[in-house]
Amino acid sequence: MHHKGRSPVFRWQQAEGKRHALDGPFAPRPGETFTALCGAEVTVARQDVPQLGGHWFDPTCSDCAQEWLRRQEEARSNEERCLA
């Protein structure tokens, strides 16, 4: 969900054994499935939500991390072109 003229809003969400990144301002709730930046379809479990007593001990998805950085750089480049 990228809004024209704004930087993308990414967030981390643990699901299915990894911390995945997703595009959007709201975290999915337990039982909801989302498409991570790496392309994986993952479902959030109750233990994946710290506010519900879960813990974030799973490793970060390296593909999500790389895609996050790529998209941030792309957005930064687009903003610089708009300002030029």
N, CA, C and O atoms as a Tinker XYZ file with bonds, in Angstrom:
   336  protein
     1  N      0.845000   -1.163000    0.000000    73     2
     2  CA     0.000000    0.000000    0.000000    64     1     3
     3  C      0.896000    1.232000    0.000000    63     2     4     5
     4  O      1.290000    1.709000    1.064000    81     3
     5  N      1.213000    1.739000   -1.149000    73     3     6
     6  CA     2.069000    2.912000   -1.262000    64     5     7
     7  C      1.226000    4.082000   -1.728000    63     6     8     9
     8  O      0.527000    3.995000   -2.737000    81     7
     9  N      1.296000    5.166000   -0.991000    73     7    10
    10  CA     0.538000    6.360000   -1.339000    64     9    11
    11  C      1.438000    7.321000   -2.092000    63    10    12    13
    12  O      2.569000    7.580000   -1.682000    81    11
    13  N      0.933000    7.845000   -3.187000    73    11    14
    14  CA     1.710000    8.754000   -4.017000    64    13    15
    15  C      2.181000    9.937000   -3.181000    63    14    16    17
    16  O      1.398000   10.566000   -2.469000    81    15
    17  N      3.477000   10.225000   -3.281000    73    15    18
    18  CA     4.030000   11.356000   -2.559000    64    17    19
    19  C      4.454000   11.046000   -1.139000    63    18    20    21
    20  O      4.994000   11.917000   -0.455000    81    19
    21  N      4.225000    9.837000   -0.682000    73    19    22
    22  CA     4.613000    9.452000    0.678000    64    21    23
    23  C      5.529000    8.243000    0.628000    63    22    24    25
    24  O      5.458000    7.411000   -0.276000    81    23
    25  N      6.386000    8.179000    1.628000    73    23    26
    26  CA     7.237000    6.994000    1.755000    64    25    27
    27  C      6.371000    5.804000    2.141000    63    26    28    29
    28  O      5.353000    5.976000    2.812000    81    27
    29  N      6.754000    4.611000    1.730000    73    27    30
    30  CA     5.981000    3.433000    2.112000    64    29    31
    31  C      6.030000    3.216000    3.622000    63    30    32    33
    32  O      6.989000    3.600000    4.291000    81    31
    33  N      4.980000    2.595000    4.139000    73    31    34
    34  CA     4.897000    2.290000    5.568000    64    33    35
    35  C      5.099000    0.787000    5.727000    63    34    36    37
    36  O      4.225000   -0.007000    5.378000    81    35
    37  N      6.252000    0.408000    6.254000    73    35    38
    38  CA     6.541000   -1.000000    6.487000    64    37    39
    39  C      6.531000   -1.270000    7.986000    63    38    40    41
    40  O      6.762000   -0.372000    8.796000    81    39
    41  N      6.263000   -2.512000    8.336000    73    39    42
    42  CA     6.309000   -2.931000    9.740000    64    41    43
    43  C      6.763000   -4.376000    9.799000    63    42    44    45
    44  O      6.646000   -5.126000    8.829000    81    43
    45  N      7.279000   -4.747000   10.952000    73    43    46
    46  CA     7.696000   -6.127000   11.184000    64    45    47
    47  C      6.571000   -6.866000   11.884000    63    46    48    49
    48  O      5.885000   -6.298000   12.734000    81    47
    49  N      6.379000   -8.129000   11.532000    73    47    50
    50  CA     5.401000   -8.981000   12.201000    64    49    51
    51  C      5.932000  -10.401000   12.212000    63    50    52    53
    52  O      6.247000  -10.969000   11.166000    81    51
    53  N      6.029000  -10.961000   13.392000    73    51    54
    54  CA     6.443000  -12.353000   13.510000    64    53    55
    55  C      5.306000  -13.254000   13.033000    63    54    56    57
    56  O      4.140000  -13.015000   13.346000    81    55
    57  N      5.655000  -14.281000   12.278000    73    55    58
    58  CA     4.668000  -15.258000   11.809000    64    57    59
    59  C      5.404000  -16.480000   11.267000    63    58    60    61
    60  O      6.394000  -16.360000   10.546000    81    59
    61  N      4.909000  -17.629000   11.623000    73    59    62
    62  CA     5.419000  -18.900000   11.106000    64    61    63
    63  C      6.933000  -19.053000   11.241000    63    62    64    65
    64  O      7.601000  -19.527000   10.322000    81    63
    65  N      7.465000  -18.649000   12.390000    73    63    66
    66  CA     8.865000  -18.904000   12.707000    64    65    67
    67  C      9.865000  -17.855000   12.278000    63    66    68    69
    68  O     11.068000  -18.043000   12.456000    81    67
    69  N      9.391000  -16.737000   11.709000    73    67    70
    70  CA    10.302000  -15.654000   11.320000    64    69    71
    71  C      9.631000  -14.308000   11.566000    63    70    72    73
    72  O      8.408000  -14.204000   11.655000    81    71
    73  N     10.479000  -13.276000   11.674000    73    71    74
    74  CA     9.963000  -11.900000   11.695000    64    73    75
    75  C      9.924000  -11.436000   10.247000    63    74    76    77
    76  O     10.961000  -11.200000    9.626000    81    75
    77  N      8.712000  -11.309000    9.721000    73    75    78
    78  CA     8.520000  -10.879000    8.340000    64    77    79
    79  C      8.148000   -9.399000    8.317000    63    78    80    81
    80  O      7.668000   -8.848000    9.308000    81    79
    81  N      8.377000   -8.773000    7.178000    73    79    82
    82  CA     7.985000   -7.378000    6.983000    64    81    83
    83  C      6.760000   -7.337000    6.080000    63    82    84    85
    84  O      6.589000   -8.176000    5.196000    81    83
    85  N      5.911000   -6.340000    6.324000    73    83    86
    86  CA     4.755000   -6.141000    5.472000    64    85    87
    87  C      4.571000   -4.664000    5.192000    63    86    88    89
    88  O      5.061000   -3.810000    5.932000    81    87
    89  N      3.867000   -4.378000    4.130000    73    87    90
    90  CA     3.597000   -3.020000    3.685000    64    89    91
    91  C      2.215000   -2.637000    4.189000    63    90    92    93
    92  O      1.216000   -3.225000    3.774000    81    91
    93  N      2.152000   -1.665000    5.070000    73    91    94
    94  CA     0.862000   -1.202000    5.579000    64    93    95
    95  C      0.971000   -0.696000    6.992000    63    94    96    97
    96  O      1.859000   -1.107000    7.740000    81    95
    97  N      0.075000    0.195000    7.364000    73    95    98
    98  CA     0.156000    0.827000    8.681000    64    97    99
    99  C     -0.378000   -0.021000    9.835000    63    98   100   101
   100  O     -0.124000    0.298000   10.997000    81    99
   101  N     -1.111000   -1.096000    9.537000    73    99   102
   102  CA    -1.746000   -1.867000   10.604000    64   101   103
   103  C     -1.209000   -3.292000   10.660000    63   102   104   105
   104  O     -1.010000   -3.942000    9.634000    81   103
   105  N     -0.981000   -3.758000   11.878000    73   103   106
   106  CA    -0.506000   -5.131000   12.080000    64   105   107
   107  C     -1.671000   -6.100000   11.917000    63   106   108   109
   108  O     -2.783000   -5.810000   12.357000    81   107
   109  N     -1.428000   -7.242000   11.291000    73   107   110
   110  CA    -2.472000   -8.258000   11.206000    64   109   111
   111  C     -2.738000   -8.855000   12.582000    63   110   112   113
   112  O     -1.860000   -8.872000   13.445000    81   111
   113  N     -3.955000   -9.341000   12.772000    73   111   114
   114  CA    -4.351000   -9.952000   14.040000    64   113   115
   115  C     -4.144000  -11.461000   13.980000    63   114   116   117
   116  O     -4.005000  -12.026000   12.895000    81   115
   117  N     -4.124000  -12.114000   15.135000    73   115   118
   118  CA    -3.987000  -13.570000   15.141000    64   117   119
   119  C     -5.039000  -14.220000   14.245000    63   118   120   121
   120  O     -6.219000  -13.871000   14.287000    81   119
   121  N     -4.584000  -15.169000   13.439000    73   119   122
   122  CA    -5.467000  -15.857000   12.508000    64   121   123
   123  C     -5.506000  -15.229000   11.129000    63   122   124   125
   124  O     -5.978000  -15.854000   10.180000    81   123
   125  N     -5.018000  -14.006000   11.002000    73   123   126
   126  CA    -5.005000  -13.335000    9.704000    64   125   127
   127  C     -3.742000  -13.694000    8.930000    63   126   128   129
   128  O     -2.668000  -13.867000    9.506000    81   127
   129  N     -3.892000  -13.801000    7.627000    73   127   130
   130  CA    -2.782000  -14.098000    6.728000    64   129   131
   131  C     -2.391000  -12.824000    5.999000    63   130   132   133
   132  O     -3.251000  -12.017000    5.644000    81   131
   133  N     -1.096000  -12.644000    5.774000    73   131   134
   134  CA    -0.632000  -11.499000    5.000000    64   133   135
   135  C      0.486000  -11.942000    4.069000    63   134   136   137
   136  O      1.127000  -12.972000    4.282000    81   135
   137  N      0.703000  -11.142000    3.034000    73   135   138
   138  CA     1.806000  -11.390000    2.113000    64   137   139
   139  C      2.990000  -10.564000    2.582000    63   138   140   141
   140  O      2.936000   -9.335000    2.586000    81   139
   141  N      4.052000  -11.236000    2.973000    73   139   142
   142  CA     5.259000  -10.559000    3.448000    64   141   143
   143  C      6.003000   -9.957000    2.260000    63   142   144   145
   144  O      5.759000  -10.327000    1.112000    81   143
   145  N      6.911000   -9.027000    2.545000    73   143   146
   146  CA     7.691000   -8.407000    1.481000    64   145   147
   147  C      8.499000   -9.430000    0.694000    63   146   148   149
   148  O      8.824000   -9.199000   -0.471000    81   147
   149  N      8.823000  -10.555000    1.317000    73   147   150
   150  CA     9.570000  -11.615000    0.628000    64   149   151
   151  C      8.686000  -12.408000   -0.328000    63   150   152   153
   152  O      9.189000  -13.213000   -1.113000    81   151
   153  N      7.373000  -12.187000   -0.269000    73   151   154
   154  CA     6.436000  -12.899000   -1.131000    64   153   155
   155  C      5.736000  -14.063000   -0.459000    63   154   156   157
   156  O      4.800000  -14.626000   -1.028000    81   155
   157  N      6.165000  -14.438000    0.739000    73   155   158
   158  CA     5.543000  -15.555000    1.450000    64   157   159
   159  C      4.174000  -15.154000    1.994000    63   158   160   161
   160  O      3.983000  -14.031000    2.462000    81   159
   161  N      3.226000  -16.086000    1.926000    73   159   162
   162  CA     1.915000  -15.914000    2.554000    64   161   163
   163  C      2.029000  -16.553000    3.938000    63   162   164   165
   164  O      2.224000  -17.763000    4.045000    81   163
   165  N      1.909000  -15.753000    4.991000    73   163   166
   166  CA     2.084000  -16.264000    6.349000    64   165   167
   167  C      0.896000  -15.873000    7.221000    63   166   168   169
   168  O      0.237000  -14.860000    6.984000    81   167
   169  N      0.639000  -16.693000    8.229000    73   167   170
   170  CA    -0.483000  -16.466000    9.135000    64   169   171
   171  C      0.045000  -16.162000   10.527000    63   170   172   173
   172  O      0.933000  -16.846000   11.034000    81   171
   173  N     -0.509000  -15.137000   11.128000    73   171   174
   174  CA    -0.122000  -14.709000   12.470000    64   173   175
   175  C     -0.828000  -15.585000   13.506000    63   174   176   177
   176  O     -2.032000  -15.823000   13.410000    81   175
   177  N     -0.076000  -16.060000   14.488000    73   175   178
   178  CA    -0.630000  -16.813000   15.613000    64   177   179
   179  C     -0.632000  -15.920000   16.854000    63   178   180   181
   180  O      0.069000  -14.909000   16.899000    81   179
   181  N     -1.409000  -16.294000   17.842000    73   179   182
   182  CA    -1.490000  -15.500000   19.077000    64   181   183
   183  C     -0.105000  -15.294000   19.694000    63   182   184   185
   184  O      0.200000  -14.200000   20.169000    81   183
   185  N      0.734000  -16.332000   19.694000    73   183   186
   186  CA     2.064000  -16.220000   20.302000    64   185   187
   187  C      2.998000  -15.312000   19.506000    63   186   188   189
   188  O      4.105000  -15.021000   19.959000    81   187
   189  N      2.569000  -14.858000   18.322000    73   187   190
   190  CA     3.364000  -13.934000   17.510000    64   189   191
   191  C      3.102000  -12.471000   17.859000    63   190   192   193
   192  O      3.730000  -11.578000   17.289000    81   191
   193  N      2.189000  -12.220000   18.783000    73   191   194
   194  CA     1.785000  -10.846000   19.113000    64   193   195
   195  C      2.215000  -10.517000   20.543000    63   194   196   197
   196  O      1.633000  -11.041000   21.493000    81   195
   197  N      3.229000   -9.654000   20.713000    73   195   198
   198  CA     3.709000   -9.324000   22.059000    64   197   199
   199  C      2.618000   -8.770000   22.978000    63   198   200   201
   200  O      2.622000   -9.047000   24.178000    81   199
   201  N      1.691000   -7.997000   22.430000    73   199   202
   202  CA     0.628000   -7.410000   23.243000    64   201   203
   203  C     -0.321000   -8.472000   23.803000    63   202   204   205
   204  O     -1.085000   -8.199000   24.729000    81   203
   205  N     -0.270000   -9.672000   23.245000    73   203   206
   206  CA    -1.107000  -10.772000   23.724000    64   205   207
   207  C     -0.282000  -11.815000   24.474000    63   206   208   209
   208  O     -0.716000  -12.955000   24.640000    81   207
   209  N      0.906000  -11.421000   24.924000    73   207   210
   210  CA     1.752000  -12.304000   25.714000    64   209   211
   211  C      2.778000  -13.075000   24.912000    63   210   212   213
   212  O      3.506000  -13.899000   25.466000    81   211
   213  N      2.848000  -12.822000   23.614000    73   211   214
   214  CA     3.831000  -13.507000   22.771000    64   213   215
   215  C      5.208000  -12.881000   22.897000    63   214   216   217
   216  O      5.371000  -11.822000   23.502000    81   215
   217  N      6.181000  -13.540000   22.326000    73   215   218
   218  CA     7.569000  -13.058000   22.350000    64   217   219
   219  C      8.129000  -13.072000   20.939000    63   218   220   221
   220  O      7.797000  -13.949000   20.141000    81   219
   221  N      8.981000  -12.101000   20.630000    73   219   222
   222  CA     9.598000  -12.018000   19.308000    64   221   223
   223  C     11.015000  -12.560000   19.376000    63   222   224   225
   224  O     11.980000  -11.795000   19.379000    81   223
   225  N     11.137000  -13.874000   19.431000    73   223   226
   226  CA    12.445000  -14.505000   19.494000    64   225   227
   227  C     12.863000  -15.100000   18.156000    63   226   228   229
   228  O     14.008000  -15.525000   18.001000    81   227
   229  N     11.953000  -15.135000   17.192000    73   227   230
   230  CA    12.271000  -15.749000   15.905000    64   229   231
   231  C     13.190000  -14.847000   15.091000    63   230   232   233
   232  O     13.157000  -13.627000   15.248000    81   231
   233  N     14.010000  -15.435000   14.222000    73   231   234
   234  CA    14.948000  -14.638000   13.422000    64   233   235
   235  C     14.225000  -13.812000   12.360000    63   234   236   237
   236  O     13.126000  -14.149000   11.920000    81   235
   237  N     14.871000  -12.732000   11.968000    73   235   238
   238  CA    14.348000  -11.878000   10.908000    64   237   239
   239  C     14.495000  -12.583000    9.565000    63   238   240   241
   240  O     15.529000  -13.191000    9.287000    81   239
   241  N     13.476000  -12.502000    8.748000    73   239   242
   242  CA    13.526000  -13.046000    7.390000    64   241   243
   243  C     14.485000  -12.178000    6.577000    63   242   244   245
   244  O     14.233000  -10.991000    6.374000    81   243
   245  N     15.574000  -12.767000    6.118000    73   243   246
   246  CA    16.580000  -11.985000    5.391000    64   245   247
   247  C     16.044000  -11.465000    4.057000    63   246   248   249
   248  O     16.436000  -10.384000    3.619000    81   247
   249  N     15.158000  -12.214000    3.410000    73   247   250
   250  CA    14.574000  -11.740000    2.150000    64   249   251
   251  C     13.683000  -10.522000    2.384000    63   250   252   253
   252  O     13.682000   -9.591000    1.579000    81   251
   253  N     12.924000  -10.525000    3.484000    73   251   254
   254  CA    12.102000   -9.352000    3.824000    64   253   255
   255  C     12.992000   -8.141000    4.110000    63   254   256   257
   256  O     12.696000   -7.030000    3.673000    81   255
   257  N     14.074000   -8.362000    4.841000    73   255   258
   258  CA    14.982000   -7.261000    5.182000    64   257   259
   259  C     15.584000   -6.652000    3.919000    63   258   260   261
   260  O     15.664000   -5.429000    3.797000    81   259
   261  N     16.002000   -7.490000    2.989000    73   259   262
   262  CA    16.575000   -6.990000    1.732000    64   261   263
   263  C     15.540000   -6.232000    0.915000    63   262   264   265
   264  O     15.845000   -5.189000    0.337000    81   263
   265  N     14.306000   -6.755000    0.864000    73   263   266
   266  CA    13.253000   -6.094000    0.091000    64   265   267
   267  C     12.862000   -4.764000    0.740000    63   266   268   269
   268  O     12.592000   -3.788000    0.040000    81   267
   269  N     12.833000   -4.725000    2.071000    73   267   270
   270  CA    12.542000   -3.480000    2.798000    64   269   271
   271  C     13.551000   -2.406000    2.382000    63   270   272   273
   272  O     13.174000   -1.295000    2.010000    81   271
   273  N     14.830000   -2.756000    2.451000    73   271   274
   274  CA    15.878000   -1.796000    2.093000    64   273   275
   275  C     15.774000   -1.363000    0.633000    63   274   276   277
   276  O     15.955000   -0.187000    0.318000    81   275
   277  N     15.485000   -2.308000   -0.251000    73   275   278
   278  CA    15.348000   -1.979000   -1.670000    64   277   279
   279  C     14.204000   -0.986000   -1.895000    63   278   280   281
   280  O     14.355000   -0.008000   -2.627000    81   279
   281  N     13.062000   -1.251000   -1.255000    73   279   282
   282  CA    11.899000   -0.368000   -1.430000    64   281   283
   283  C     12.130000    1.004000   -0.806000    63   282   284   285
   284  O     11.699000    2.016000   -1.358000    81   283
   285  N     12.803000    1.044000    0.334000    73   283   286
   286  CA    13.117000    2.343000    0.948000    64   285   287
   287  C     14.010000    3.162000    0.033000    63   286   288   289
   288  O     13.789000    4.358000   -0.153000    81   287
   289  N     15.011000    2.523000   -0.532000    73   287   290
   290  CA    15.925000    3.219000   -1.429000    64   289   291
   291  C     15.189000    3.697000   -2.681000    63   290   292   293
   292  O     15.428000    4.807000   -3.157000    81   291
   293  N     14.308000    2.873000   -3.206000    73   291   294
   294  CA    13.518000    3.252000   -4.378000    64   293   295
   295  C     12.636000    4.463000   -4.064000    63   294   296   297
   296  O     12.550000    5.395000   -4.865000    81   295
   297  N     11.984000    4.449000   -2.903000    73   295   298
   298  CA    11.136000    5.576000   -2.505000    64   297   299
   299  C     11.965000    6.840000   -2.322000    63   298   300   301
   300  O     11.545000    7.925000   -2.724000    81   299
   301  N     13.135000    6.703000   -1.720000    73   299   302
   302  CA    14.021000    7.846000   -1.510000    64   301   303
   303  C     14.448000    8.439000   -2.855000    63   302   304   305
   304  O     14.459000    9.658000   -3.024000    81   303
   305  N     14.795000    7.580000   -3.803000    73   303   306
   306  CA    15.199000    8.041000   -5.137000    64   305   307
   307  C     14.050000    8.755000   -5.837000    63   306   308   309
   308  O     14.256000    9.788000   -6.474000    81   307
   309  N     12.839000    8.211000   -5.722000    73   307   310
   310  CA    11.668000    8.840000   -6.334000    64   309   311
   311  C     11.392000   10.206000   -5.726000    63   310   312   313
   312  O     11.064000   11.151000   -6.443000    81   311
   313  N     11.522000   10.317000   -4.407000    73   311   314
   314  CA    11.297000   11.599000   -3.735000    64   313   315
   315  C     12.331000   12.627000   -4.176000    63   314   316   317
   316  O     12.003000   13.794000   -4.392000    81   315
   317  N     13.578000   12.190000   -4.310000    73   315   318
   318  CA    14.639000   13.108000   -4.744000    64   317   319
   319  C     14.378000   13.602000   -6.159000    63   318   320   321
   320  O     14.618000   14.770000   -6.464000    81   319
   321  N     13.884000   12.714000   -7.034000    73   319   322
   322  CA    13.560000   13.125000   -8.405000    64   321   323
   323  C     12.422000   14.133000   -8.421000    63   322   324   325
   324  O     12.433000   15.070000   -9.219000    81   323
   325  N     11.439000   13.949000   -7.544000    73   323   326
   326  CA    10.300000   14.875000   -7.478000    64   325   327
   327  C     10.739000   16.249000   -6.984000    63   326   328   329
   328  O     10.186000   17.268000   -7.398000    81   327
   329  N     11.725000   16.274000   -6.105000    73   327   330
   330  CA    12.195000   17.545000   -5.550000    64   329   331
   331  C     13.122000   18.274000   -6.509000    63   330   332   333
   332  O     13.304000   19.487000   -6.395000    81   331
   333  N     13.708000   17.552000   -7.449000    73   331   334
   334  CA    14.668000   18.161000   -8.386000    64   333   335
   335  C     13.966000   19.005000   -9.433000    63   334   336
   336  O     14.621000   19.588000  -10.297000    81   335
